[in-house]
Amino acid sequence: MGALWIAHVTVSDEDSYAKYAKIATEAIAEHGGVFLARGGRYQVLEGKDRPRNVVARFPSMEAAVACYNSPRYQEALEFAKVAAERDLMVVEEV
């Protein structure tokens, strides 16, 4: 069963976030992830507004979590921590 990685982001440092995005994209691909949405148009219907929204599909919940915990993604995360406020979750598909 596949899983979706869903991120809601407010970027405060574009340069550092670009470094995060480059490395994170590689890490996600290495774990079988593909982007379904990445910073496109959106409309908040409920909850907190974050202007950047990303959805990636992974082959399984385990692959999505392994990606997050991988050394390559953790390297990327160091750039994101200083460049953005984020919410990230993994949701198993039905």
C-alpha positions in Angstrom: 0.0 0.0 0.0 1.4 3.4 -1.0 1.9 6.4 1.3 1.7 10.2 0.8 4.3 12.6 2.3 2.4 15.8 2.9 4.3 19.0 3.8 3.0 22.5 4.5 5.8 25.1 4.5 6.5 28.8 5.2 9.9 29.6 3.8 11.9 32.4 5.5 15.3 31.9 3.6 14.9 31.1 -0.1 18.6 30.4 -0.7 18.9 27.8 2.2 15.6 26.3 1.3 16.7 25.8 -2.3 19.7 23.8 -1.0 17.3 21.7 1.1 15.0 21.2 -1.9 17.9 20.0 -4.1 19.1 17.4 -1.7 15.7 16.4 -0.5 14.5 15.8 -4.1 17.4 13.3 -4.6 16.7 11.5 -1.3 13.0 11.2 -2.1 13.8 9.8 -5.6 16.2 7.3 -4.0 13.4 5.9 -1.9 10.9 5.6 -4.8 9.1 8.9 -4.1 7.5 10.9 -6.9 6.0 14.4 -6.5 2.3 14.9 -7.0 2.2 18.5 -6.0 5.0 20.9 -5.3 4.4 24.6 -4.6 1.5 25.0 -7.0 -1.8 26.8 -6.6 -3.8 26.1 -3.5 -6.7 27.4 -1.4 -6.9 27.0 2.4 -10.4 25.9 3.5 -9.6 25.2 7.1 -6.5 25.6 9.4 -3.3 27.5 9.2 -2.1 28.9 5.9 1.3 27.9 4.7 2.2 29.2 1.2 4.2 26.1 0.0 2.5 22.7 -0.1 4.2 19.5 -1.3 2.8 16.0 -1.8 5.0 13.1 -2.7 3.9 9.5 -3.2 6.0 6.6 -1.9 5.6 2.9 -2.6 4.9 2.2 1.1 4.7 3.8 4.5 8.0 2.2 5.4 9.7 3.7 2.3 8.4 7.2 3.2 9.6 6.9 6.8 12.9 5.4 5.7 13.4 8.4 3.4 12.9 10.8 6.2 15.4 8.9 8.4 18.0 8.5 5.7 21.3 10.2 6.0 20.8 12.0 2.7 17.4 13.5 3.8 18.8 14.4 7.2 21.6 16.3 5.4 18.9 18.2 3.5 16.9 18.8 6.7 19.7 20.8 8.2 19.1 23.5 5.6 15.3 23.4 6.1 15.6 23.8 9.8 17.1 27.3 9.4 15.1 28.3 6.3 11.4 27.3 7.0 8.6 26.5 9.4 7.2 23.2 8.3 4.5 20.6 9.1 5.2 17.2 7.6 3.2 14.0 7.8 3.0 10.6 6.1 -0.4 9.2 5.4 -1.0 5.7 4.2 -3.2 5.4 1.1 -6.4 3.3 1.1 
